[in-house]
């Protein structure tokens, strides 16, 4: 049975960079485009980065059972399109979900072919240093993010694999190895 790979990681851990690199090296993998109620950031496109929905439309999709999983993260809703995932699996295509830990645990419960990978910072101190290094957040916002990190680490205990992002190329290689081993 085709495996469904799910990657999660705290903000500030460099997950975006790792996934981008992975997809460059493995163009056969499709990244699922999620729906979200959060505002579009500069440079983002509807249908490419996310499907940007109003909260009302998002909730309609929830009621219609269109999401494989969905969760609220930092005041916005995010959900994975069930039909897209099923189509990829049916067509024997390689698929990757990049979602938060709450969503990942929902996927684990529903799909017994799922493989959960959590990207870890080298240490919590390092993550705090990276978050502070951005210099854009207030002390309150930093504390909020660090508290989220703690609950994410707690959820990560249920993940199948943990990969430390000490160095991007090395982390990508470790993920490739995990995937190769799972696909045999
Ligand atoms: P951002 O707003 O920075 O793009 O994403 C915030 C968080 O939402 C990230 O941790 C990201 O992995 C997560 N996320 C993105 N799409 C989904 C989704 O479809 N479901 C869930 N549960 N989380 C998602």
Backbone and ligand atoms as CSV (ligand in chain L), in Angstrom:
chain,resi,resn,atom,element,x,y,z
A,1,UNK,N,N,0.841,-1.210,0.000
A,1,UNK,CA,C,0.000,0.000,0.000
A,1,UNK,C,C,0.875,1.258,0.000
A,2,UNK,N,N,0.494,2.228,-0.801
A,2,UNK,CA,C,1.252,3.482,-0.884
A,2,UNK,C,C,1.259,4.175,0.479
A,3,UNK,N,N,2.439,4.680,0.888
A,3,UNK,CA,C,2.538,5.346,2.189
A,3,UNK,C,C,2.218,6.838,2.056
A,4,UNK,N,N,1.681,7.393,3.120
A,4,UNK,CA,C,1.366,8.823,3.160
A,4,UNK,C,C,2.335,9.476,4.156
A,5,UNK,N,N,3.263,10.275,3.626
A,5,UNK,CA,C,4.285,10.873,4.490
A,5,UNK,C,C,3.841,12.246,4.994
A,6,UNK,N,N,3.969,12.429,6.304
A,6,UNK,CA,C,3.517,13.661,6.951
A,6,UNK,C,C,4.701,14.290,7.683
A,7,UNK,N,N,4.966,15.567,7.392
A,7,UNK,CA,C,6.078,16.240,8.067
A,7,UNK,C,C,5.545,17.404,8.889
A,8,UNK,N,N,5.973,17.467,10.151
A,8,UNK,CA,C,5.617,18.582,11.031
A,8,UNK,C,C,6.881,19.115,11.684
A,9,UNK,N,N,6.771,20.326,12.201
A,9,UNK,CA,C,7.907,20.896,12.930
A,9,UNK,C,C,7.521,22.274,13.441
A,10,UNK,N,N,8.137,22.686,14.516
A,10,UNK,CA,C,7.789,23.979,15.110
A,10,UNK,C,C,8.230,25.137,14.227
A,11,UNK,N,N,7.577,26.271,14.411
A,11,UNK,CA,C,8.000,27.424,13.622
A,11,UNK,C,C,9.379,27.864,14.116
A,12,UNK,N,N,10.239,28.191,13.183
A,12,UNK,CA,C,11.602,28.585,13.539
A,12,UNK,C,C,12.582,27.431,13.392
A,13,UNK,N,N,12.047,26.239,13.076
A,13,UNK,CA,C,12.924,25.064,13.025
A,13,UNK,C,C,13.576,24.901,11.635
A,14,UNK,N,N,13.078,25.663,10.658
A,14,UNK,CA,C,13.651,25.571,9.312
A,14,UNK,C,C,12.996,24.500,8.458
A,15,UNK,N,N,11.772,24.136,8.846
A,15,UNK,CA,C,11.021,23.073,8.156
A,15,UNK,C,C,10.770,23.408,6.677
A,16,UNK,N,N,10.440,24.675,6.416
A,16,UNK,CA,C,10.172,25.105,5.039
A,16,UNK,C,C,11.372,24.865,4.136
A,17,UNK,N,N,12.554,25.219,4.622
A,17,UNK,CA,C,13.787,25.056,3.841
A,17,UNK,C,C,14.071,23.578,3.583
A,18,UNK,N,N,13.881,22.765,4.614
A,18,UNK,CA,C,14.137,21.325,4.482
A,18,UNK,C,C,13.190,20.720,3.441
A,19,UNK,N,N,11.911,21.081,3.507
A,19,UNK,CA,C,10.928,20.507,2.589
A,19,UNK,C,C,11.192,20.976,1.153
A,20,UNK,N,N,11.553,22.255,1.009
A,20,UNK,CA,C,11.837,22.796,-0.330
A,20,UNK,C,C,12.981,22.004,-0.971
A,21,UNK,N,N,14.023,21.793,-0.190
A,21,UNK,CA,C,15.189,21.064,-0.682
A,21,UNK,C,C,14.821,19.617,-1.031
A,22,UNK,N,N,14.026,19.020,-0.151
A,22,UNK,CA,C,13.599,17.639,-0.386
A,22,UNK,C,C,12.842,17.532,-1.713
A,23,UNK,N,N,11.921,18.482,-1.947
A,23,UNK,CA,C,11.096,18.440,-3.161
A,23,UNK,C,C,11.931,18.710,-4.418
A,24,UNK,N,N,12.953,19.551,-4.272
A,24,UNK,CA,C,13.848,19.802,-5.422
A,24,UNK,C,C,14.565,18.514,-5.812
A,25,UNK,N,N,15.004,17.776,-4.785
A,25,UNK,CA,C,15.742,16.541,-5.052
A,25,UNK,C,C,14.832,15.375,-5.426
A,26,UNK,N,N,13.548,15.486,-5.047
A,26,UNK,CA,C,12.608,14.386,-5.272
A,26,UNK,C,C,11.343,14.904,-5.962
A,27,UNK,N,N,11.473,15.301,-7.241
A,27,UNK,CA,C,10.335,15.937,-7.919
A,27,UNK,C,C,9.133,15.018,-8.143
A,28,UNK,N,N,9.325,13.726,-7.904
A,28,UNK,CA,C,8.187,12.800,-8.012
A,28,UNK,C,C,7.187,13.008,-6.868
A,29,UNK,N,N,7.642,13.674,-5.774
A,29,UNK,CA,C,6.748,13.905,-4.638
A,29,UNK,C,C,5.864,15.125,-4.857
A,30,UNK,N,N,4.567,14.942,-4.590
A,30,UNK,CA,C,3.631,16.069,-4.663
A,30,UNK,C,C,3.362,16.554,-3.247
A,31,UNK,N,N,3.389,17.877,-3.068
A,31,UNK,CA,C,3.053,18.449,-1.761
A,31,UNK,C,C,1.588,18.842,-1.792
A,32,UNK,N,N,0.839,18.353,-0.818
A,32,UNK,CA,C,-0.585,18.677,-0.772
A,32,UNK,C,C,-0.766,20.170,-0.465
A,33,UNK,N,N,-1.654,20.833,-1.215
A,33,UNK,CA,C,-1.933,22.256,-0.974
A,33,UNK,C,C,-3.140,22.338,-0.032
A,34,UNK,N,N,-2.909,22.902,1.155
A,34,UNK,CA,C,-3.952,22.957,2.183
A,34,UNK,C,C,-4.890,24.144,1.981
A,35,UNK,N,N,-6.008,24.101,2.686
A,35,UNK,CA,C,-6.903,25.255,2.771
A,35,UNK,C,C,-6.596,25.983,4.067
A,36,UNK,N,N,-6.711,27.286,4.058
A,36,UNK,CA,C,-6.510,28.042,5.298
A,36,UNK,C,C,-7.389,29.285,5.350
A,37,UNK,N,N,-7.645,29.725,6.576
A,37,UNK,CA,C,-8.407,30.973,6.757
A,37,UNK,C,C,-7.451,32.140,7.018
A,38,UNK,N,N,-6.147,31.860,7.065
A,38,UNK,CA,C,-5.250,32.973,7.366
A,38,UNK,C,C,-5.069,33.868,6.133
A,39,UNK,N,N,-4.687,35.121,6.395
A,39,UNK,CA,C,-4.521,36.080,5.298
A,39,UNK,C,C,-3.333,35.681,4.433
A,40,UNK,N,N,-3.457,35.974,3.150
A,40,UNK,CA,C,-2.390,35.678,2.199
A,40,UNK,C,C,-1.188,36.560,2.512
A,41,UNK,N,N,0.005,35.972,2.550
A,41,UNK,CA,C,1.219,36.781,2.751
A,41,UNK,C,C,1.728,37.250,1.397
A,42,UNK,N,N,2.562,38.250,1.430
A,42,UNK,CA,C,3.097,38.777,0.179
A,42,UNK,C,C,3.807,37.653,-0.597
A,43,UNK,N,N,3.516,37.567,-1.873
A,43,UNK,CA,C,4.178,36.560,-2.708
A,43,UNK,C,C,3.435,35.237,-2.756
A,44,UNK,N,N,2.465,35.038,-1.876
A,44,UNK,CA,C,1.724,33.768,-1.888
A,44,UNK,C,C,0.601,33.821,-2.926
A,45,UNK,N,N,0.294,32.637,-3.485
A,45,UNK,CA,C,-0.760,32.566,-4.507
A,45,UNK,C,C,-1.819,31.545,-4.113
A,46,UNK,N,N,-3.062,31.915,-4.408
A,46,UNK,CA,C,-4.186,31.010,-4.172
A,46,UNK,C,C,-4.016,29.778,-5.068
A,47,UNK,N,N,-4.102,28.609,-4.465
A,47,UNK,CA,C,-3.977,27.379,-5.261
A,47,UNK,C,C,-2.540,26.888,-5.387
A,48,UNK,N,N,-1.578,27.733,-4.999
A,48,UNK,CA,C,-0.170,27.317,-5.063
A,48,UNK,C,C,0.338,27.058,-3.643
A,49,UNK,N,N,0.299,28.107,-2.814
A,49,UNK,CA,C,0.755,27.959,-1.425
A,49,UNK,C,C,-0.366,27.387,-0.560
A,50,UNK,N,N,-1.542,27.936,-0.730
A,50,UNK,CA,C,-2.742,27.495,-0.008
A,50,UNK,C,C,-3.956,27.817,-0.867
A,51,UNK,N,N,-5.094,27.239,-0.499
A,51,UNK,CA,C,-6.379,27.756,-0.960
A,51,UNK,C,C,-6.852,28.649,0.173
A,52,UNK,N,N,-6.943,29.933,-0.091
A,52,UNK,CA,C,-7.317,30.884,0.963
A,52,UNK,C,C,-8.834,31.004,1.019
A,53,UNK,N,N,-9.411,30.598,2.148
A,53,UNK,CA,C,-10.872,30.587,2.288
A,53,UNK,C,C,-11.318,31.501,3.418
A,54,UNK,N,N,-12.578,31.983,3.325
A,54,UNK,CA,C,-13.160,32.695,4.460
A,54,UNK,C,C,-13.452,31.643,5.528
A,55,UNK,N,N,-13.606,32.086,6.768
A,55,UNK,CA,C,-13.901,31.136,7.836
A,55,UNK,C,C,-15.226,30.414,7.564
A,56,UNK,N,N,-16.169,31.159,6.981
A,56,UNK,CA,C,-17.479,30.584,6.670
A,56,UNK,C,C,-17.330,29.435,5.660
A,57,UNK,N,N,-16.593,29.677,4.591
A,57,UNK,CA,C,-16.405,28.630,3.580
A,57,UNK,C,C,-15.603,27.454,4.137
A,58,UNK,N,N,-14.616,27.785,4.988
A,58,UNK,CA,C,-13.813,26.714,5.587
A,58,UNK,C,C,-14.729,25.804,6.415
A,59,UNK,N,N,-15.599,26.435,7.222
A,59,UNK,CA,C,-16.479,25.651,8.093
A,59,UNK,C,C,-17.488,24.824,7.286
A,60,UNK,N,N,-17.887,25.348,6.120
A,60,UNK,CA,C,-18.785,24.573,5.242
A,60,UNK,C,C,-18.068,23.305,4.774
A,61,UNK,N,N,-16.783,23.472,4.415
A,61,UNK,CA,C,-16.004,22.307,3.975
A,61,UNK,C,C,-15.855,21.300,5.110
A,62,UNK,N,N,-15.710,21.829,6.342
A,62,UNK,CA,C,-15.619,20.929,7.508
A,62,UNK,C,C,-16.916,20.124,7.620
A,63,UNK,N,N,-18.052,20.847,7.534
A,63,UNK,CA,C,-19.366,20.184,7.658
A,63,UNK,C,C,-19.589,19.164,6.549
A,64,UNK,N,N,-19.081,19.476,5.351
A,64,UNK,CA,C,-19.253,18.550,4.223
A,64,UNK,C,C,-18.260,17.390,4.240
A,65,UNK,N,N,-17.423,17.358,5.263
A,65,UNK,CA,C,-16.471,16.252,5.394
A,65,UNK,C,C,-15.381,16.261,4.335
A,66,UNK,N,N,-15.016,17.463,3.874
A,66,UNK,CA,C,-14.030,17.543,2.788
A,66,UNK,C,C,-12.582,17.450,3.261
A,67,UNK,N,N,-12.368,17.543,4.584
A,67,UNK,CA,C,-10.988,17.516,5.079
A,67,UNK,C,C,-10.613,16.157,5.666
A,68,UNK,N,N,-9.410,15.720,5.333
A,68,UNK,CA,C,-8.863,14.513,5.946
A,68,UNK,C,C,-8.572,14.824,7.410
A,69,UNK,N,N,-8.084,16.036,7.646
A,69,UNK,CA,C,-7.843,16.541,9.006
A,69,UNK,C,C,-7.918,18.052,8.934
A,70,UNK,N,N,-8.202,18.668,10.061
A,70,UNK,CA,C,-8.076,20.124,10.120
A,70,UNK,C,C,-7.782,20.518,11.554
A,71,UNK,N,N,-7.184,21.696,11.731
A,71,UNK,CA,C,-6.829,22.159,13.068
A,71,UNK,C,C,-6.751,23.678,13.083
A,72,UNK,N,N,-6.860,24.210,14.291
A,72,UNK,CA,C,-6.690,25.644,14.464
A,72,UNK,C,C,-5.272,25.862,14.979
A,73,UNK,N,N,-4.555,26.744,14.313
A,73,UNK,CA,C,-3.172,27.020,14.700
A,73,UNK,C,C,-2.992,28.529,14.731
A,74,UNK,N,N,-2.594,29.056,15.888
A,74,UNK,CA,C,-2.345,30.484,16.039
A,74,UNK,C,C,-3.506,31.347,15.533
A,75,UNK,N,N,-4.735,30.903,15.855
A,75,UNK,CA,C,-5.911,31.713,15.531
A,75,UNK,C,C,-6.466,31.535,14.127
A,76,UNK,N,N,-5.835,30.666,13.305
A,76,UNK,CA,C,-6.357,30.405,11.961
A,76,UNK,C,C,-6.588,28.910,11.767
A,77,UNK,N,N,-7.507,28.606,10.826
A,77,UNK,CA,C,-7.795,27.197,10.557
A,77,UNK,C,C,-7.026,26.721,9.327
A,78,UNK,N,N,-6.593,25.465,9.384
A,78,UNK,CA,C,-5.858,24.848,8.285
A,78,UNK,C,C,-6.420,23.449,8.075
A,79,UNK,N,N,-6.596,23.038,6.822
A,79,UNK,CA,C,-7.127,21.697,6.573
A,79,UNK,C,C,-6.581,21.073,5.306
A,80,UNK,N,N,-6.515,19.744,5.326
A,80,UNK,CA,C,-6.008,18.969,4.185
A,80,UNK,C,C,-7.168,18.416,3.364
A,81,UNK,N,N,-7.118,18.661,2.074
A,81,UNK,CA,C,-8.149,18.209,1.154
A,81,UNK,C,C,-8.135,16.676,1.000
A,82,UNK,N,N,-9.201,16.064,1.486
A,82,UNK,CA,C,-9.290,14.599,1.504
A,82,UNK,C,C,-9.244,13.993,0.099
A,83,UNK,N,N,-9.986,14.625,-0.829
A,83,UNK,CA,C,-10.094,14.111,-2.198
A,83,UNK,C,C,-8.722,14.075,-2.888
A,84,UNK,N,N,-7.955,15.167,-2.704
A,84,UNK,CA,C,-6.638,15.246,-3.338
A,84,UNK,C,C,-5.738,14.114,-2.847
A,85,UNK,N,N,-5.727,13.916,-1.547
A,85,UNK,CA,C,-4.872,12.873,-0.962
A,85,UNK,C,C,-5.292,11.499,-1.487
A,86,UNK,N,N,-6.597,11.248,-1.495
A,86,UNK,CA,C,-7.089,9.951,-1.940
A,86,UNK,C,C,-6.760,9.693,-3.409
A,87,UNK,N,N,-6.910,10.766,-4.224
A,87,UNK,CA,C,-6.601,10.620,-5.652
A,87,UNK,C,C,-5.129,10.253,-5.869
A,88,UNK,N,N,-4.248,10.949,-5.138
A,88,UNK,CA,C,-2.812,10.654,-5.265
A,88,UNK,C,C,-2.527,9.209,-4.877
A,89,UNK,N,N,-3.105,8.782,-3.765
A,89,UNK,CA,C,-2.859,7.404,-3.305
A,89,UNK,C,C,-3.413,6.407,-4.314
A,90,UNK,N,N,-4.613,6.695,-4.834
A,90,UNK,CA,C,-5.228,5.797,-5.826
A,90,UNK,C,C,-4.384,5.705,-7.093
A,91,UNK,N,N,-3.758,6.845,-7.463
A,91,UNK,CA,C,-2.933,6.868,-8.682
A,91,UNK,C,C,-1.501,6.424,-8.424
A,92,UNK,N,N,-1.255,5.935,-7.198
A,92,UNK,CA,C,0.071,5.447,-6.828
A,92,UNK,C,C,1.138,6.551,-6.886
A,93,UNK,N,N,0.732,7.777,-6.563
A,93,UNK,CA,C,1.672,8.901,-6.596
A,93,UNK,C,C,2.254,9.136,-5.204
A,94,UNK,N,N,3.500,9.650,-5.175
A,94,UNK,CA,C,4.147,9.954,-3.892
A,94,UNK,C,C,3.629,11.291,-3.388
A,95,UNK,N,N,3.181,11.299,-2.155
A,95,UNK,CA,C,2.579,12.519,-1.620
A,95,UNK,C,C,3.125,12.851,-0.234
A,96,UNK,N,N,3.240,14.162,-0.006
A,96,UNK,CA,C,3.783,14.664,1.264
A,96,UNK,C,C,2.817,15.702,1.834
A,97,UNK,N,N,2.540,15.583,3.137
A,97,UNK,CA,C,1.735,16.606,3.799
A,97,UNK,C,C,2.636,17.376,4.743
A,98,UNK,N,N,2.514,18.705,4.726
A,98,UNK,CA,C,3.267,19.534,5.666
A,98,UNK,C,C,2.226,20.221,6.534
A,99,UNK,N,N,1.990,19.648,7.708
A,99,UNK,CA,C,0.892,20.132,8.553
A,99,UNK,C,C,1.351,20.202,10.010
A,100,UNK,N,N,0.522,20.778,10.871
A,100,UNK,CA,C,0.944,20.907,12.269
A,100,UNK,C,C,0.761,19.576,13.016
A,101,UNK,N,N,1.257,19.512,14.229
A,101,UNK,CA,C,1.269,18.219,14.939
A,101,UNK,C,C,-0.147,17.725,15.290
A,102,UNK,N,N,-1.076,18.659,15.548
A,102,UNK,CA,C,-2.459,18.236,15.862
A,102,UNK,C,C,-3.061,17.516,14.656
A,103,UNK,N,N,-2.841,18.099,13.460
A,103,UNK,CA,C,-3.344,17.503,12.220
A,103,UNK,C,C,-2.671,16.168,11.941
A,104,UNK,N,N,-1.360,16.121,12.194
A,104,UNK,CA,C,-0.601,14.889,11.930
A,104,UNK,C,C,-1.159,13.730,12.774
A,105,UNK,N,N,-1.508,14.022,14.025
A,105,UNK,CA,C,-2.028,12.952,14.883
A,105,UNK,C,C,-3.406,12.482,14.406
A,106,UNK,N,N,-4.192,13.399,13.838
A,106,UNK,CA,C,-5.495,12.997,13.269
A,106,UNK,C,C,-5.276,12.063,12.073
A,107,UNK,N,N,-4.281,12.402,11.239
A,107,UNK,CA,C,-3.993,11.578,10.060
A,107,UNK,C,C,-3.557,10.181,10.510
A,108,UNK,N,N,-2.716,10.148,11.546
A,108,UNK,CA,C,-2.213,8.861,12.055
A,108,UNK,C,C,-3.374,7.949,12.481
A,109,UNK,N,N,-4.403,8.569,13.109
A,109,UNK,CA,C,-5.555,7.785,13.561
A,109,UNK,C,C,-6.372,7.245,12.395
A,110,UNK,N,N,-6.483,8.077,11.331
A,110,UNK,CA,C,-7.366,7.703,10.220
A,110,UNK,C,C,-6.708,6.843,9.158
A,111,UNK,N,N,-5.409,7.046,8.958
A,111,UNK,CA,C,-4.737,6.372,7.842
A,111,UNK,C,C,-3.638,5.469,8.377
A,112,UNK,N,N,-3.826,4.159,8.268
A,112,UNK,CA,C,-2.795,3.293,8.842
A,112,UNK,C,C,-1.567,3.153,7.940
A,113,UNK,N,N,-1.623,3.822,6.767
A,113,UNK,CA,C,-0.442,3.840,5.894
A,113,UNK,C,C,0.365,5.121,6.079
A,114,UNK,N,N,0.018,5.918,7.126
A,114,UNK,CA,C,0.727,7.188,7.304
A,114,UNK,C,C,2.044,7.008,8.053
A,115,UNK,N,N,3.009,7.856,7.707
A,115,UNK,CA,C,4.319,7.848,8.366
A,115,UNK,C,C,4.589,9.282,8.799
A,116,UNK,N,N,4.745,9.461,10.122
A,116,UNK,CA,C,4.888,10.819,10.666
A,116,UNK,C,C,6.347,11.146,10.988
A,117,UNK,N,N,6.810,12.272,10.433
A,117,UNK,CA,C,8.197,12.699,10.668
A,117,UNK,C,C,8.165,14.080,11.320
A,118,UNK,N,N,8.859,14.205,12.444
A,118,UNK,CA,C,8.898,15.492,13.147
A,118,UNK,C,C,10.296,16.100,13.017
A,119,UNK,N,N,10.338,17.345,12.568
A,119,UNK,CA,C,11.637,18.013,12.439
A,119,UNK,C,C,11.925,18.781,13.727
A,120,UNK,N,N,13.040,18.418,14.345
A,120,UNK,CA,C,13.413,18.983,15.650
A,120,UNK,C,C,14.487,20.056,15.501
A,121,UNK,N,N,14.477,21.037,16.390
A,121,UNK,CA,C,15.624,21.963,16.430
A,121,UNK,C,C,16.779,21.245,17.114
A,122,UNK,N,N,18.027,21.675,16.889
A,122,UNK,CA,C,19.159,21.027,17.573
A,122,UNK,C,C,18.957,21.052,19.093
A,123,UNK,N,N,18.343,22.116,19.607
A,123,UNK,CA,C,17.999,22.187,21.030
A,123,UNK,C,C,16.956,23.286,21.199
A,124,UNK,N,N,16.294,23.277,22.351
A,124,UNK,CA,C,15.288,24.326,22.606
A,124,UNK,C,C,15.955,25.695,22.708
A,125,UNK,N,N,17.171,25.693,23.271
A,125,UNK,CA,C,17.915,26.958,23.382
A,125,UNK,C,C,18.198,27.535,22.002
A,126,UNK,N,N,18.552,26.621,21.084
A,126,UNK,CA,C,18.864,27.043,19.719
A,126,UNK,C,C,17.608,27.600,19.035
A,127,UNK,N,N,16.474,26.943,19.274
A,127,UNK,CA,C,15.217,27.414,18.681
A,127,UNK,C,C,14.876,28.812,19.207
A,128,UNK,N,N,15.038,28.977,20.523
A,128,UNK,CA,C,14.760,30.276,21.146
A,128,UNK,C,C,15.696,31.340,20.553
A,129,UNK,N,N,16.953,30.939,20.361
A,129,UNK,CA,C,17.935,31.871,19.791
A,129,UNK,C,C,17.517,32.263,18.369
A,130,UNK,N,N,17.045,31.262,17.573
A,130,UNK,CA,C,16.621,31.548,16.198
A,130,UNK,C,C,15.400,32.460,16.184
A,131,UNK,N,N,14.452,32.162,17.082
A,131,UNK,CA,C,13.238,32.991,17.134
A,131,UNK,C,C,13.578,34.429,17.521
A,132,UNK,N,N,14.463,34.569,18.525
A,132,UNK,CA,C,14.860,35.920,18.962
A,132,UNK,C,C,15.703,36.604,17.893
A,133,UNK,N,N,16.497,35.805,17.192
A,133,UNK,CA,C,17.394,36.323,16.166
A,133,UNK,C,C,16.661,37.023,15.045
A,134,UNK,N,N,15.393,36.623,14.825
A,134,UNK,CA,C,14.617,37.270,13.771
A,134,UNK,C,C,14.391,38.748,14.104
A,135,UNK,N,N,14.353,39.017,15.422
A,135,UNK,CA,C,14.222,40.402,15.882
A,135,UNK,C,C,12.897,41.072,15.541
A,136,UNK,N,N,11.911,40.281,15.150
A,136,UNK,CA,C,10.642,40.879,14.724
A,136,UNK,C,C,9.540,40.719,15.766
A,137,UNK,N,N,9.732,39.783,16.691
A,137,UNK,CA,C,8.658,39.477,17.633
A,137,UNK,C,C,8.823,40.151,18.992
A,138,UNK,N,N,7.687,40.452,19.608
A,138,UNK,CA,C,7.719,40.987,20.971
A,138,UNK,C,C,8.043,39.838,21.915
A,139,UNK,N,N,8.419,40.178,23.143
A,139,UNK,CA,C,8.723,39.150,24.143
A,139,UNK,C,C,7.496,38.254,24.360
A,140,UNK,N,N,6.307,38.874,24.349
A,140,UNK,CA,C,5.068,38.118,24.567
A,140,UNK,C,C,4.867,37.097,23.431
A,141,UNK,N,N,5.084,37.559,22.200
A,141,UNK,CA,C,4.913,36.662,21.045
A,141,UNK,C,C,5.927,35.522,21.091
A,142,UNK,N,N,7.138,35.829,21.511
A,142,UNK,CA,C,8.173,34.782,21.608
A,142,UNK,C,C,7.755,33.738,22.645
A,143,UNK,N,N,7.259,34.225,23.786
A,143,UNK,CA,C,6.828,33.300,24.841
A,143,UNK,C,C,5.691,32.415,24.355
A,144,UNK,N,N,4.754,33.008,23.587
A,144,UNK,CA,C,3.612,32.257,23.054
A,144,UNK,C,C,4.101,31.139,22.129
A,145,UNK,N,N,5.036,31.497,21.250
A,145,UNK,CA,C,5.587,30.506,20.328
A,145,UNK,C,C,6.324,29.401,21.084
A,146,UNK,N,N,7.072,29.787,22.130
A,146,UNK,CA,C,7.823,28.785,22.882
A,146,UNK,C,C,6.884,27.834,23.621
A,147,UNK,N,N,5.729,28.371,24.061
A,147,UNK,CA,C,4.748,27.498,24.705
A,147,UNK,C,C,4.147,26.523,23.706
A,148,UNK,N,N,3.883,26.998,22.488
A,148,UNK,CA,C,3.372,26.111,21.433
A,148,UNK,C,C,4.397,25.013,21.164
A,149,UNK,N,N,5.675,25.402,21.155
A,149,UNK,CA,C,6.742,24.432,20.896
A,149,UNK,C,C,6.664,23.294,21.918
A,150,UNK,N,N,6.403,23.651,23.185
A,150,UNK,CA,C,6.343,22.610,24.221
A,150,UNK,C,C,5.230,21.605,23.926
A,151,UNK,N,N,4.027,22.104,23.531
A,151,UNK,CA,C,2.937,21.160,23.243
A,151,UNK,C,C,3.233,20.374,21.966
A,152,UNK,N,N,3.946,20.997,21.024
A,152,UNK,CA,C,4.309,20.273,19.800
A,152,UNK,C,C,5.294,19.142,20.110
A,153,UNK,N,N,6.224,19.426,20.996
A,153,UNK,CA,C,7.211,18.402,21.395
A,153,UNK,C,C,6.488,17.235,22.075
A,154,UNK,N,N,5.453,17.569,22.835
A,154,UNK,CA,C,4.660,16.555,23.525
A,154,UNK,C,C,3.972,15.669,22.472
A,155,UNK,N,N,3.319,16.322,21.484
A,155,UNK,CA,C,2.660,15.568,20.401
A,155,UNK,C,C,3.666,14.732,19.613
A,156,UNK,N,N,4.887,15.265,19.484
A,156,UNK,CA,C,5.907,14.597,18.663
A,156,UNK,C,C,6.285,13.229,19.225
A,157,UNK,N,N,5.951,12.992,20.502
A,157,UNK,CA,C,6.266,11.682,21.098
A,157,UNK,C,C,5.551,10.567,20.348
A,158,UNK,N,N,4.410,10.902,19.714
A,158,UNK,CA,C,3.641,9.884,18.978
A,158,UNK,C,C,4.085,9.760,17.526
A,159,UNK,N,N,5.073,10.545,17.117
A,159,UNK,CA,C,5.535,10.481,15.724
A,159,UNK,C,C,6.407,9.247,15.507
A,160,UNK,N,N,6.482,8.813,14.245
A,160,UNK,CA,C,7.279,7.619,13.937
A,160,UNK,C,C,8.774,7.929,13.921
A,161,UNK,N,N,9.116,9.137,13.444
A,161,UNK,CA,C,10.530,9.511,13.332
A,161,UNK,C,C,10.737,10.956,13.764
A,162,UNK,N,N,11.929,11.218,14.303
A,162,UNK,CA,C,12.336,12.588,14.610
A,162,UNK,C,C,13.652,12.861,13.899
A,163,UNK,N,N,13.694,13.989,13.206
A,163,UNK,CA,C,14.893,14.353,12.456
A,163,UNK,C,C,15.371,15.709,12.966
A,164,UNK,N,N,16.620,15.775,13.404
A,164,UNK,CA,C,17.157,17.036,13.913
A,164,UNK,C,C,17.670,17.874,12.749
A,165,UNK,N,N,17.173,19.105,12.657
A,165,UNK,CA,C,17.647,19.985,11.584
A,165,UNK,C,C,18.868,20.777,12.049
A,166,UNK,N,N,19.979,20.048,12.193
A,166,UNK,CA,C,21.233,20.715,12.564
A,166,UNK,C,C,21.888,21.279,11.322
A,167,UNK,N,N,21.652,20.584,10.197
A,167,UNK,CA,C,22.226,21.009,8.922
A,167,UNK,C,C,21.263,20.542,7.831
A,168,UNK,N,N,20.840,21.490,6.961
A,168,UNK,CA,C,19.743,21.193,6.028
A,168,UNK,C,C,20.013,19.959,5.153
A,169,UNK,N,N,21.174,19.912,4.504
A,169,UNK,CA,C,21.457,18.791,3.592
A,169,UNK,C,C,21.432,17.446,4.316
A,170,UNK,N,N,21.967,17.455,5.534
A,170,UNK,CA,C,21.998,16.210,6.309
A,170,UNK,C,C,20.577,15.785,6.702
A,171,UNK,N,N,19.767,16.774,7.114
A,171,UNK,CA,C,18.382,16.474,7.521
A,171,UNK,C,C,17.595,15.924,6.327
A,172,UNK,N,N,17.800,16.527,5.142
A,172,UNK,CA,C,17.102,16.061,3.934
A,172,UNK,C,C,17.518,14.613,3.627
A,173,UNK,N,N,18.819,14.331,3.743
A,173,UNK,CA,C,19.296,12.966,3.475
A,173,UNK,C,C,18.670,11.960,4.441
A,174,UNK,N,N,18.525,12.377,5.697
A,174,UNK,CA,C,17.928,11.465,6.686
A,174,UNK,C,C,16.461,11.187,6.328
A,175,UNK,N,N,15.752,12.234,5.894
A,175,UNK,CA,C,14.349,12.055,5.500
A,175,UNK,C,C,14.262,11.124,4.281
A,176,UNK,N,N,15.171,11.315,3.328
A,176,UNK,CA,C,15.171,10.464,2.121
A,176,UNK,C,C,15.387,8.994,2.512
A,177,UNK,N,N,16.264,8.794,3.480
A,177,UNK,CA,C,16.573,7.434,3.934
A,177,UNK,C,C,15.336,6.805,4.597
A,178,UNK,N,N,14.674,7.585,5.442
A,178,UNK,CA,C,13.460,7.098,6.123
A,178,UNK,C,C,12.431,6.680,5.072
A,179,UNK,N,N,12.235,7.546,4.078
A,179,UNK,CA,C,11.227,7.289,3.053
A,179,UNK,C,C,11.589,6.054,2.233
A,180,UNK,N,N,12.870,5.949,1.857
A,180,UNK,CA,C,13.309,4.773,1.086
A,180,UNK,C,C,13.032,3.482,1.864
A,181,UNK,N,N,13.359,3.505,3.157
A,181,UNK,CA,C,13.158,2.313,3.982
A,181,UNK,C,C,11.684,1.973,4.146
A,182,UNK,N,N,10.843,3.015,4.233
A,182,UNK,CA,C,9.401,2.781,4.414
A,182,UNK,C,C,8.748,2.279,3.140
A,183,UNK,N,N,9.357,2.624,1.983
A,183,UNK,CA,C,8.710,2.277,0.714
A,183,UNK,C,C,8.989,0.860,0.251
A,184,UNK,N,N,9.954,0.188,0.901
A,184,UNK,CA,C,10.252,-1.184,0.434
A,184,UNK,C,C,9.191,-2.176,0.899
L,1,LIG,P1,P,1.768,29.085,8.114
L,1,LIG,O1,O,0.645,29.991,8.486
L,1,LIG,O2,O,3.081,29.570,8.683
L,1,LIG,O3,O,1.818,28.821,6.621
L,1,LIG,O4,O,1.483,27.664,8.776
L,1,LIG,C1,C,1.262,27.555,10.146
L,1,LIG,C2,C,1.195,26.106,10.555
L,1,LIG,O5,O,0.090,25.461,9.934
L,1,LIG,C3,C,2.433,25.307,10.150
L,1,LIG,O6,O,2.832,24.532,11.287
L,1,LIG,C4,C,1.925,24.392,9.050
L,1,LIG,O7,O,2.624,23.155,9.036
L,1,LIG,C5,C,0.493,24.188,9.471
L,1,LIG,N1,N,-0.386,23.737,8.383
L,1,LIG,C6,C,-0.340,24.071,7.066
L,1,LIG,N2,N,-1.305,23.424,6.387
L,1,LIG,C7,C,-1.973,22.652,7.289
L,1,LIG,C8,C,-3.067,21.734,7.202
L,1,LIG,O8,O,-3.658,21.466,6.152
L,1,LIG,N3,N,-3.472,21.153,8.360
L,1,LIG,C9,C,-2.877,21.403,9.559
L,1,LIG,N4,N,-3.332,20.756,10.630
L,1,LIG,N5,N,-1.833,22.253,9.678
L,1,LIG,C10,C,-1.391,22.864,8.560
